[in-house]
Amino acid sequence: MPTLPSRSPVTEVPALDPTEARQHFARLLELETDCWDLHASLENGAAGFVLLDVRSPEHFRRGHVQGALNLPHARISQRTLEELPADKLFVVYCDGPHCNGADKAALKLASLGRPVKKMIGGITGWLDEGFTLVEGAR
């Protein structure tokens, strides 16, 4: 008796047309960056962005990406952004994939007219890649 092929949850839903897939993935890259690209930019001194750690001050003190400013997502407002350049790209991160603080921060920044991307993976991703954190309030 011939063996019937088993169903695959991968192929059960067909993939997007390549043109639509290209648009989707290009859009993601407009909204997100990863830990490797961020690290490379910081190492090369070619940042060109404001890096915001949007976690609590306690979490920030325990360890953050060097060069990051701490501005918890709940405190983002026109007033708290006054001293930061209005036209510079903001890159936000929080604890990691289990946290939506970076999404909340990105939404607030975009609502205030600021260009923004999220560092996918957050602190969890940063550490998973073998990068180090610095401690302290700044």
C-alpha positions, 0 to 999 in steps of 0.5 A: 500500500502506497504511503500518503504524504503527510500534511505540512503546516508549512505549506498548508497556507500558500506563500504570498506572491513574490511581489507582495512578499517583497513589499512586506519584508521591505516594510518590516526593514523600514520599521525594525533593525536587529541587534547585529546592525545596531551593534555594527553602527555603534562600533563604527561610530556611524550611529546617526540615531538616538537609541532609547531604552524604554524600560524602567530606570531600575532595569536600565541601571542593571544593564543597558546598551552603551550609548542608550538614553533611558526614557520609559515608554510611559513618560514619552511626550512632547515635553520629554523629547524637547531636547532631542533632535526632532528629525533624527531617527529614534531606535527603541528597545525594551526587555525582549520579545515577551515585552511590548514596551518598544512597540508602545514607545514606537507608537508614541514617537510616531504619533509625535511625528518622530521617525522610529525603528524598533530593535527586534529582540531587545535586551534578550536578543542583544545578550543572545548575540553575545553583546555586553551591557553596561551598568549605571544610570548613564 
